[in-house]
Amino acid sequence: MTDAATLPRQSPAPSPTRSSAPLWIAVTAVLLAALTAAVVVTLQAGNRTSAAGRLLVGFAVAWALFAAAVWAVRKVPVRAATVLVIIGSAAVALAGLTAQPRTSDDMYRYAWDGRVQAAGISPYAHPPAAPQLAPLRDQWLFPTQDECKGFGLTQTRSGLCVRINRPTVPTIYPPVAEGWYFLVHTVSPPDSRHKPLQIGGAALAFGTTLALLRVLRRRGDPGRAPARAALWAWCPAVALEAVNNAHIDTLGVLFLVLAMGTATAGARRGALLGAAIAVKLLPVLALPGALSGVRGPGRVLRLTGALTAAVALAYVPYVAMSGPGVLGYLPGYLHEEGYEPGHVRRFALLRLLLPDTAAGVAAVVVLLVVGVYVWRRGDPDRPWRGALLLTGTALLLFSPSYPWYSLLVIALVALDGRWEWLTITLAGTTLYLAGRLLPGFPLQAWAYGVAAVAISVGACVRLRVSE
């Protein structure tokens, strides 16, 4: 087991004097209260369709307060800072519960998949609009009394009004995610609608805060643990994406943090990482980081074997019900989201230098090079560092418009302390909300370009400081 004495020496965390400590505690508490209020007010402004500009302004204010609070808590004694992080995490999560989903309608699919499974039907077997599932429809997810217009509402060619995106295709989500939907549906009161999934998201976000504090105290720098955990606990993107929109990515984040926190790169880390991948595929990017510095085929096989077994076991019950249909809409989703040749809407930065046909290939080559570097040269005592490098690089290269994809990055930033990578989340949020406000403007390239510059500057500054 890795002992604290074996970790590289780090500069000590700042230790505030006793006379200044009460002042900084008060300042941090006031900033947290203002941050919580800003999130609440912003969520009351409206949704992505009706109030994108107001949401952008509100979350800009929230991010400024978040940055100030994280800076202030560094000057608070560790014990008091830990209490503030925990209380603040709960407050920011509760703020996310004060409105129905504002910028994403994915949660309605989660609710539907849970209902379908409770009826004993595989969520991969039929799309929501299928006549076989008609007995499960209700006025919440399939409104019939009002005009089919508004945020989250879709009308199929047959005239069916649905509060679920892509209602004519099967679900895309992996089995551990589907298990979560079923669990939430099972424990929820009848007709509770969106609130149980939001409460579940708040519980996962808060649980991730506790996991970060534990991992950082045991395997990181205990003196900096609260300030680093605050990068996740108080982040406005967590309140919006993990709680308000209840994105399932948060469950994968929790598994990933637990995986990165294991003492060795063995079967336990592999199983937890496998569980994260079986929530959503993106955590597979953390695999080279999880293997940082690992030598010898035996150790590699233990981790990858446990990972593969965890994913395979999660799929078993659904394969039994659906056969190869467990892939759901994944192939169609990749085409729809612009990852296939001839339909490229990703790789914004690479496409500034390369033709569309070469951008995807170049992205894969860069990720392979970075992945091998992380595996061979990464820090085994801090596997999250390599995981952050590869995951963050992937999001820069693929430039998605969905900010919830970067929840993984936020958690890895909290583990590693390299806050400049949070600009990826800001880029995704800006692109997602402002895209309709700036038609014709190359916002994708600008947003991720600014993030890439910020990350590069941060890396250069850290390199110079360490010399």
N, C-alpha and C positions, 0 to 999 in steps of 0.2 A: 504494500500500500504506500502511496506517495505520502511522505512526511513533510510537514511544513518546513523542516530544516533543509530539505532538498530543493526547495523552490529558489529561483534566482532572487537575489536581494533587490528590494525595491525601495525607492525613496519613501520615507515615512509620510503618512497622511497628515495634513495640517491639524494641529491640536489647538483649538481656541482656548483662550484664557478663561478662568472662571468668571471674571467680571464681564466679559463680552458674551458669554454663552446665553444668558437669558435674552439679550437683545436679538441674537441671531435666531433663537428659537421662535421668538415673537414674529420676526420678519418672515421666517419661513412659513409659519402658521397663517399669517395674513395673506401671503402669496398663494398658498394652497386654497384658502377660502375664495380668493379672487378667481383662481383657476377653475375651481368647481362651479362657481357662479357663471363664469364665461362659457363653460361647456353647456350648462343648463339653458342659458339665454340663447346660445347659438342653435341648439337643437329645437328650440321653440320657434325659430325663424321660418322654418318650412323645410321642404325636401329638395332633392337635387334638381328636380324639374322646375319647381316654382320659385326657388330662392337660392340658386347656386352662388350668386354674387355675395349674398348676405352670409351664407355658410362659409365662403372663403374668408371674408373679413373677420367673422367670428372666430374661426379656427386660427387665423393669423394672430389675433389677440391672445387666444389660449396658448399657442406655442410660445409667444413672448413671455407670458407668465410662467409657463413650464420651465423655460430656460432660466429665468430669474430664480425660481424656486430651487432648481437643481444646483445652481451656483451658491445660493444661500445655505443650503443644507450641508454643504461641505465644511462650513464653519461652526456646525453644531456638534457637540460631543456625541460619540458613537451611540451610546444607549438612547439618548433623547432623539437622535436622528433616526434610529431604527423605529421608535414609536411613531415618529412623524411619517415615515415612509408607509408604515402599515395603516395608520389612520387615513393618510392621504390617498392610498390605494383604494381603500373602501369608499372614500368620499367621491373620488373621480369615477369609480365604477358605478356608484349609485346615481351620479349625474347622467350617465349614459342610459339609465333606465327611465328617464323622465319623458321620453317621447317614443313613439313607434319608429321603426327603421326609417332613416332619413335619406340615405344615399345608396342603398342597395336593397334589392328584393330577393336576394338569395335565401333569406331566412324562411320565406314562404314555401320554398321547395323542401327545406329541412322539415318543416311541420308536416307537409304532405307525405314525405317519405316515412316519417314516424307513424303516421296514421295508417298508411298502406301496410307496413310491417305488422302493426297491431292487429290487422285483419287477417294475418297469416299469408300475405302475398309478398313476393320478392319485389323490392323497389326497382329492380332492373328489368322486370318482366314487361311492364306496360308504361307508356307515357301518361301523364296526368289526364290528358284529353281522351284517353281510350274509353270506349263504351263499357268495357269490362269493369272499370272502376267507378262507374256512375253512382252506384249506391253509397259511395264514401264521400260524395260531394256535399258541401254545406254552403251557406250564404257568405261565410267569411272568405274562403278561398275561391269560391265560384259564385260571385254575386250575380243575381239575375234581376233585381228590382231597380237598380240604378243604371244610368248610361255608363257604358264601359270606357270611361276616360278617367285618367288620373295616374298618379305615381304607382307603379307596381301592377297595373292592370294591362292585360293582353287579351285581344280577341282573336280567336282562331278563324280559319277560313269557313268553318262550319257555323260560325256565329257564337261559339261558346266564350263567355267572359271568364277569365282566369286571373287570379292574383298570384301567378307563378310564371317565372320566365321560361322560355322554351317549352311550352306545355305539350308540344307534339313529339317530343323526344324523351327517351328514358333518362334516368338520373345519371350523373357523371361521378358521384362521390364514392370513394373506396369504402371497404367494409367497416373499419373502426368508426368512421364518421357516421355510417348508417346505424351502427350500434348505439352511438350517442343520441341520434334522433329518436330511436326507438325507446331508449331509456327515459329521455325527457318527456316523450309523449305518455309513457306508462305512468310516470309519477305526477303528471299534471292533472289538475281538476278539469272537468269537461268545460268546453267553450272558453278556455283561458287564452286562446289565440296566441299572440306573439310574445306575451310576457314571460312564460316559462323558459323559452329559448334565450331571451335576453338575460334572465336571472341566471341561467346556466352559464352564459358567456361571462357574466360578472363573477361568478364563482371560479371559473377557470382563470380569468385574469388575476383575481386576487390570489388564487392558489399558485400561479406562476410567480407572483411577487414573493410569496413565502419561500418557494423553491429557490429563487434567485438569492435571497438573503442567506439561506442555508448553504448553498453551493459556494457563494462568495466568502462566507465566514470560514468554511472548511478548506477550500481549495484555492481561494484567491487572496485578496488583501483584506483582512478583517476590518482594518481602519477605514477603508474606502467602500466597504460593502453597502452601507445605506445609500450613499450618493449614487453608486452605480445601479443599485436596484431601483432607485427613483427614476432612472431613465426609462424603465418600463412602467413602473407603478403609476407615475403621474403623467405619462405621455398622452396628449389629447387624441392621438390616433388609436390608442388602446380603448379609450372611452367610446370613440365612434365606431371602430371596426369590430372590436372584440365584444363590446357590450351592446351598443345601440343597434348595430347591424347583426350582432350575434354570429359573426363568421366562425365557421368550424376550424379555421386555421389555428385558433387559440388552443384547441385541444392538442394539436400537433406541436405547438410551441411548448406546452407544458411537458410533453414527453421528451422533446429535444433537450430542454434544460435539465431534466432528470438524467438523460443519457450523458450529456456533457459533464455532469457533476459526479459521475462514477469515478472511482479512484484509478481504475485500470481499463485498458481497451480490451475488454473480454466479453463474455457471453451476455452479461447483464446490460452493458452499454449497447450491444448489438440488438438485443430484444427490445429495449426502449426506443432505439432509433427505428427499428422495424415497425413498432406501434405508431410512431410519428408518421412514417411513410404511408402506413395504411389508413391514416386520417386524410392526408393529402400528399401528393407525390413530391412536392417541392422539397421537403426535408432530406431527400436523397442527396441533395447537394452538400449536406453536412458530413457525408460518409468519409471523404478524404480527411476532413478535420478530425473525425472520430478515430481515424487510423494514424494520426500524426506521429511520426517517428517510430511506428511499429515495424519491427524487423522479424523475419522468419515466417514461413508459410503457416505454421501451426497457430500462431496468435492471430494472424489475419483471418484464417479459416474459422476460428472460434467466434470472432465478432461477426463476420459476414454470414456464417452458418446460422447463428442465432437470429440475425436480422431476417434472413430468408425464411426461416422457420416461423417467425412471428407474423410476417406478411402472409405466408401460405396458410397458416392456421386461421387467420382472420377471414380469409376468403372461402374456407372450406364450406361453411353452412350456406353461403350464397351461391357458390358453384353448384352445390347439390340441388338448389332450387332453380337456378337460372342457366347453368352450363356456361358456355362462352359468352353469354349475354351480360356477364358481370362487368365487361368493359363499358357497358352503357353507351353514353354519347361521347366518350373520350375522343375517338378518331374524328368525329364531326366537329367537336369543339376546337381541336387543333387547326382544322381548316377554317372554321369560322373566325378564330382569333388572329388569323394572318400569319401562321408559321409555315405554310406550305409555299413552294415555289410558284410564282405567278400571282400570289395573293398576299404578298409580304406587307404587313403593317407594323412589324416589329423592327428591332435592330436599328433604332433611329440614329445612334451615333456612328455605327459602322456604315450605314447607308450614306453618310456624308462623304465617305472615302471610297466606298465600293459599290458596284452594281447590286441590285436586289438579289440576283441569282447567287452572288458570292457571299452576301452578308451572313446568311444562315450557316454556311460552311465555316466561315471565319470565326463566328461566335463559338461553334463547337470546338474548333481547334484551340482557341484561346482558353476555353474552359478546361479542356483536357490538359493543357500545359500547366495552368494554375492548379488543377487538381493533383497532378503528379508532384508538383513542387510542394504543395501543402502536405501530402502524404509523406514524402521523403524528408522534407526539411522542417516540417511543422513542430511546434512545441508540444511534446506529449503531456506536460503538466498543465497546459492551457489549450486543450483541443478546440475550444470555442474560437480561438484566434484564427486558425485556418478555416474553420467553418464560416466565420464572418467574411473572410476574404473571398472565398469561392461563391458563397450565396450572394453577397453584395455585388461581386463582379457579374454574376449571371443576370441580376436584375438590371444593372447598368446596360449590359449588352442587349437584353431582350426588351428593355424599356416598356414594361406593361403599364396599362392605364388603370390597373386595379390596385389601390394602395394597401389593401389588406394582405396582398402577397408579402409585403415587407414587415408584417408582424414578426416573422422569423428574425429579420435583421434587427429589429428593436430589441428583442430578447438577447441576441448575441452581442449587440452593442452594450447592453447592461452588464453582461459577463466580462466584456473586454475593456470597456471604458472609452472606446474610440468613437466619441459622439458624432464626429463628422459624417459617419455613415448614415446618420438619421436623415441626411438630406435626400436619401433615396425615397424615404417615406413622404417627405415634403414634395418631391418631384411627382410621385404617383398621385398624391392628393390634388395637387395643382392641375395636373393633366386631366384627372377624372372630373373635377368640378368646373374647370375653366375652359374645357375643350369647346363647349357650345357657345361660350361667350366670345371666343376669338376665332371665328371661322376663317380658314385660310392661313392662319398664322402657324408656323412650324413649332408649335408648343412642345411637342414630344421631344424633339431634338434640343430645344432650349432648356426645358426642365431638367432632363437627364444630363445635358451638357454642364449646367451649373452644378449639379450634384457631383459629377466627375471632377470638375475643377476643385470644388470644396474638399473632396476626399484626397485629391492629389496634394493640395496645399497642406492639409492636415498631416499627411504622411511625411512630407518634407520637413515640417516643423518638428514633428516628433523625432525624426532622424537627427536633426541638428541638435535638439535638446539632449538626446542620448549620447552624443559624441563627447 
